[in-house]
Amino acid sequence: MKKRIALIGPIHCQGGIATVINVISACKIINDEYDLLFFNSSNYKDSSALGNLFVFLWALLRFKIKLITRKIDVAHIHTSYGLSFYRKTFFIFLSSLFGVKTVLHFHSSRFDDFFIQAEGFQRRVIKFFLSKPHTLILLCRDWKEKIEESYHVRNTAVIHNPVPIDIESTDDVGASNGDLVTALFLGFLIKTKGIYDMIEIAKKLDRDTLPIKIIVGGKGEEEKKFLQKIKDENLNNLEYLGWVKGEQKINLFKGSDLLLLPSYKEGMPMVILEGMSFGLPIVSSNIAGIPDMVVDGENGYLLAPGDIDGYAERLTKLVRDPSLRKNFGERSRAMAKNFKKEKISILWHRLYQTLSEER
């Protein structure tokens, strides 16, 4: 009889957690070996606060019924920070109450802010609920070291995010659009993504002599302010496309020369894995899980968040050296194969297998 795995998190919406859950749950080894039960705990920004409350309560009720009827063997709970974590404490409590093996999987872009720098009552709550799961999954080595030191836990494992697409279906390298070099940004338009830094970077680049354009695809709470800022600065080397997906997104990767992500807060950005699989050099921040994917000077450049001059210098170097872009891009694509969804799904399988066999 197949073991029954409960997957809990924001499943039916846009965002990194949903992508990870859906990509891995569709992999052959997971489908062949396990019966998967999905509990959508939130629709994230695709629903109102009231709508998300209803979604959460419905998932919690269904989860409790499955526990009562002994139809769950392992609960795999995916969490971000803040309300996302507090919602998941109900699932952690119930699975612990019914003696079900639990995995708590962290995806938070504000991992340090919420978990590591927590104080007082918040810290006590976090510590209590971190003691309940059998395994804590961290996206990168940095998070693993920090949570072990901060909470003195040892039941940790690092499992990276998967490349969400079939690498073999992508082109070898990013395709240049003539003499113009395209730097692509894709993501939510929020301050911590460094969107206003991109404007400052664009201002630093010589628009008259340097053939580069920064293409921005995304949406979010800063959209109107961001667009107004571009207009006020009269930037002709930065273009905003709005939210992109599907074929348009694929074509953007294929037609770009490098990926730019000057974030201040991240987990393990899926967009970097996607960019790598399309053979793009990466210019990004040296934070969280990004150094697990990008090696400075090998498949891109890593800089401190807010280093406007540094970003402008590295971009200028890549624009002026096509052979460097090509070498970085080829290395990116080769390194992306370490994060193939099939490889990551095997790690999930081994974890489920171990927990299912434990008494």
VOGU-3710 file (C-alpha; in Angstrom, 3 decimals, decimal comma):
1> mkkrialigp> 0,000/0,000/0,000  1,325/3,438/-0,917  2,169/5,815/1,887  -0,069/8,871/2,029  1,674/12,238/1,967  -0,140/15,450/2,894  1,254/18,489/1,072  0,251/21,691/2,857  0,876/25,198/1,548  -0,276/27,818/-0,980
11> ihcqggiatv> -0,785/25,453/-3,907  -3,331/27,085/-6,225  -1,701/30,482/-6,745  1,310/32,289/-8,156  4,570/32,298/-6,253  7,623/30,229/-5,428  6,109/27,827/-2,878  3,271/26,828/-5,195  5,755/26,293/-8,019  7,955/24,021/-5,904
21> invisackii> 5,032/21,926/-4,646  3,479/21,534/-8,084  6,758/20,802/-9,891  7,919/18,099/-7,477  4,500/16,516/-6,931  4,275/15,989/-10,695  7,576/14,055/-10,819  7,300/10,362/-11,651  9,004/8,939/-8,568  6,723/10,903/-6,221
31> ndeydllffn> 3,576/9,940/-8,143  4,557/6,298/-8,438  5,531/5,791/-4,808  2,987/7,886/-2,873  -0,636/8,905/-2,635  -0,581/12,700/-2,485  -3,181/14,703/-0,565  -3,178/18,449/-1,251  -4,250/21,032/1,326  -4,248/24,542/-0,119
41> ssnykdssal> -3,707/26,794/2,910  -3,789/30,157/1,102  -4,288/31,755/-2,281  -1,587/34,301/-1,378  -2,093/37,600/-3,268  -4,640/36,050/-5,618  -7,374/36,360/-2,955  -8,645/38,783/-0,322  -7,908/38,422/3,394  -11,416/37,020/3,948
51> gnlfvflwal> -11,024/34,649/1,022  -7,697/33,401/2,345  -9,202/32,864/5,799  -11,895/30,645/4,289  -9,301/28,712/2,250  -7,188/28,171/5,387  -10,102/26,992/7,556  -11,336/24,614/4,865  -7,853/23,103/4,467  -7,476/22,762/8,237
61> lrfkiklitr> -10,856/21,026/8,564  -10,038/18,574/5,768  -6,625/17,922/7,299  -8,143/17,173/10,706  -10,666/14,743/9,194  -7,883/12,884/7,375  -5,912/12,674/10,626  -8,899/11,378/12,562  -9,509/8,681/9,949  -5,777/7,771/9,914
71> kidvahihts> -5,314/8,582/6,235  -2,062/10,546/6,500  1,371/8,982/7,027  3,582/12,052/6,544  2,630/15,743/6,673  4,876/17,968/4,519  4,163/21,550/5,575  5,516/24,475/3,524  5,877/27,837/5,232  6,986/31,386/4,594
81> yglsfyrktf> 7,139/34,012/7,355  4,587/35,937/9,437  0,985/34,873/8,944  2,096/32,003/6,739  4,063/30,504/9,626  1,350/31,149/12,199  -1,202/29,425/9,957  1,095/26,423/9,690  1,374/26,115/13,489  -2,194/24,739/13,489
91> fiflsslfgv> -1,193/21,991/11,064  1,997/21,283/13,039  0,004/21,019/16,266  -2,584/18,655/14,776  -0,061/16,356/13,116  1,911/16,213/16,374  -1,277/15,506/18,346  -2,112/12,551/16,113  1,459/11,230/16,034  1,993/11,839/12,311
101> ktvlhfhssr> 5,549/12,360/11,068  5,963/16,009/10,054  8,278/17,903/7,727  8,463/21,693/7,991  9,835/23,223/4,790  11,014/26,865/4,909  10,671/29,159/1,873  10,682/32,618/3,459  12,395/35,552/1,751  12,436/37,187/5,210
111> fddffiqaeg> 13,963/34,192/6,946  16,512/36,208/8,933  14,048/38,954/9,893  11,307/36,635/11,112  13,030/33,508/12,414  16,596/34,434/13,331  16,067/37,948/14,691  12,836/37,075/16,525  12,580/38,109/20,161  10,265/37,696/23,134
121> fqrrvikffl> 6,941/35,919/22,648  7,468/35,501/18,898  10,741/33,673/19,508  9,178/31,396/22,125  6,358/30,471/19,740  8,804/29,723/16,935  11,032/27,649/19,221  8,077/25,617/20,467  6,825/24,747/17,003  10,306/24,046/15,632
131> skphtlillc> 10,591/21,313/18,269  7,587/19,403/16,880  8,505/18,408/13,285  10,707/15,380/12,654  12,616/17,221/9,925  13,213/20,890/9,135  14,020/21,497/5,462  16,098/24,588/4,681  16,706/25,881/1,164  20,389/26,638/1,616
141> rdwkekiees> 23,442/26,100/3,801  23,238/29,641/5,200  19,764/29,042/6,630  20,723/25,631/8,033  23,671/27,044/9,956  21,681/29,984/11,268  18,678/28,016/12,507  20,857/25,377/14,165  22,842/28,040/15,983  19,814/30,147/16,885
151> yhvrntavih> 17,440/27,398/18,063  19,852/24,546/18,835  18,011/22,140/16,540  19,738/19,274/14,728  16,900/17,674/12,760  17,716/19,781/9,700  18,349/19,055/6,038  19,173/21,197/3,023  17,043/20,539/-0,049  17,302/23,102/-2,806
161> npvpidiest> 14,454/24,307/-4,977  14,125/22,587/-8,357  14,450/24,120/-11,799  10,738/24,368/-12,678  11,225/23,645/-16,386  12,720/20,907/-18,534  16,329/22,002/-19,082  16,681/19,843/-22,184  13,932/21,891/-23,856  15,805/25,187/-23,529
171> ddvgasngdl> 18,351/26,705/-25,874  22,027/26,427/-25,043  22,551/30,104/-24,279  20,583/33,325/-24,119  20,022/34,772/-27,586  21,256/38,295/-28,173  18,913/40,752/-29,842  21,435/42,237/-32,268  23,869/44,707/-30,708  21,512/45,552/-27,847
181> vtalflgfli> 22,182/43,596/-24,642  19,068/42,775/-22,613  19,216/42,433/-18,831  16,053/40,708/-17,608  14,328/41,150/-14,236  11,265/39,051/-13,359  9,531/39,160/-10,000  7,145/40,922/-7,671  7,465/44,710/-7,597  8,328/45,153/-3,947
191> ktkgiydmie> 11,129/47,179/-2,362  13,097/44,144/-1,153  13,557/42,977/-4,751  15,778/46,020/-5,314  13,472/47,525/-7,928  14,456/51,105/-7,095  18,108/50,097/-7,203  17,493/49,046/-10,807  16,465/52,600/-11,579  19,644/53,922/-9,983
201> iakkldrdtl> 21,690/51,318/-11,857  20,050/52,338/-15,141  20,945/55,967/-14,401  24,582/54,957/-13,822  24,848/53,190/-17,174  25,863/55,412/-20,082  22,725/55,415/-22,207  24,509/57,021/-25,157  27,485/54,660/-25,474  26,438/51,439/-23,692
211> pikiivggkg> 23,967/49,264/-25,674  21,957/47,797/-22,794  18,299/47,747/-21,834  16,867/46,484/-18,540  13,560/44,697/-19,132  11,270/44,381/-16,096  8,408/41,901/-15,871  6,278/41,709/-12,748  3,517/43,146/-10,611  3,044/44,221/-7,037
221> eeekkflqki> 2,297/46,913/-4,511  5,025/49,275/-5,775  3,934/49,163/-9,429  2,481/52,681/-9,733  5,320/54,293/-7,817  7,895/52,333/-9,809  6,385/53,379/-13,148  6,195/57,007/-12,074  9,849/56,928/-11,045  10,863/55,585/-14,471
231> kdenlnnley> 8,841/58,367/-16,104  10,280/61,066/-13,849  13,848/59,965/-14,580  13,146/59,796/-18,328  14,899/56,433/-18,589  15,131/54,983/-22,075  17,278/52,025/-21,026  14,664/50,543/-18,673  11,353/49,105/-19,908  8,428/47,751/-17,877
241> lgwvkgeqki> 6,263/45,012/-19,411  3,873/44,167/-16,584  3,246/40,612/-15,400  4,490/37,971/-17,831  3,836/34,242/-17,942  3,614/31,273/-20,282  5,025/31,655/-23,764  5,796/35,349/-23,277  7,961/34,520/-20,270  9,813/31,773/-22,164
251> nlfkgsdlll> 10,436/34,104/-25,097  11,833/36,734/-22,729  14,337/34,243/-21,328  15,295/33,152/-24,834  15,750/36,720/-26,033  17,719/38,002/-23,055  21,460/38,118/-22,489  21,624/38,089/-18,706  19,444/37,983/-15,583  19,461/40,829/-13,055
261> lpsykegmpm> 18,142/40,414/-9,496  19,473/43,052/-7,039  17,427/41,784/-4,066  17,809/42,608/-0,400  15,768/39,649/0,851  15,501/36,239/-0,816  15,203/32,540/-0,230  16,273/30,550/-3,253  14,780/32,467/-6,187  13,162/30,281/-8,834
271> vilegmsfgl> 13,826/32,963/-11,442  17,580/32,454/-11,072  17,196/28,713/-11,656  15,080/29,469/-14,712  17,603/31,979/-16,005  20,437/29,496/-15,525  18,561/26,789/-17,412  18,271/29,167/-20,382  22,003/29,792/-20,263  21,969/33,316/-18,831
281> pivssniagi> 24,755/34,887/-16,785  23,383/35,976/-13,389  24,027/39,327/-11,717  22,511/39,242/-8,251  22,965/39,651/-4,482  25,214/37,515/-2,300  22,424/36,594/0,134  20,575/33,478/1,390  20,462/30,670/-1,198  21,778/32,656/-4,156
291> pdmvvdgeng> 25,457/31,712/-3,530  24,351/28,054/-3,632  23,400/28,646/-7,284  25,709/31,391/-8,509  29,494/31,318/-8,181  30,962/34,802/-8,445  33,151/35,072/-11,522  32,085/31,651/-12,809  28,481/31,899/-14,002  27,802/35,486/-12,979
301> yllapgdidg> 28,523/38,125/-10,393  27,395/38,447/-6,772  27,297/41,805/-5,004  26,233/43,248/-1,687  22,632/44,511/-1,704  22,561/48,205/-2,522  25,956/48,288/-4,259  24,747/50,438/-7,163  28,223/51,182/-8,477  29,168/47,512/-8,304
311> yaerltklvr> 26,113/46,436/-10,281  26,716/49,108/-12,914  30,378/48,086/-13,229  29,601/44,354/-13,626  26,827/44,999/-16,139  29,120/47,258/-18,156  31,770/44,547/-18,181  29,300/41,931/-19,446  27,900/44,253/-22,109  31,357/44,974/-23,493
321> dpslrknfge> 32,568/41,366/-23,464  30,333/38,982/-25,494  32,729/36,064/-24,960  32,465/36,524/-21,179  28,657/36,461/-21,428  28,869/33,294/-23,500  31,224/31,555/-21,066  29,164/32,548/-18,038  25,971/31,457/-19,800  27,320/28,042/-20,731
331> rsramaknfk> 28,481/27,511/-17,168  25,076/28,616/-15,848  23,279/26,041/-17,940  25,664/23,278/-16,870  25,225/24,211/-13,202  21,437/24,313/-13,543  21,469/20,555/-14,108  22,386/20,106/-10,439  18,910/21,417/-9,620  16,887/19,334/-12,080
341> kekisilwhr> 13,449/18,515/-10,717  14,128/14,799/-11,069  17,155/15,071/-8,754  15,295/17,129/-6,160  12,300/14,764/-6,253  14,606/11,871/-5,314  15,606/13,782/-2,173  11,940/14,240/-1,247  11,359/10,532/-1,912  14,244/9,465/0,326
351> lyqtlseer> 12,983/11,686/3,130  9,435/10,306/2,860  10,818/6,790/2,750  12,875/7,314/5,898  10,003/8,881/7,834  7,532/6,212/6,689  9,818/3,433/7,898  10,484/4,984/11,302  8,359/3,808/14,200
//
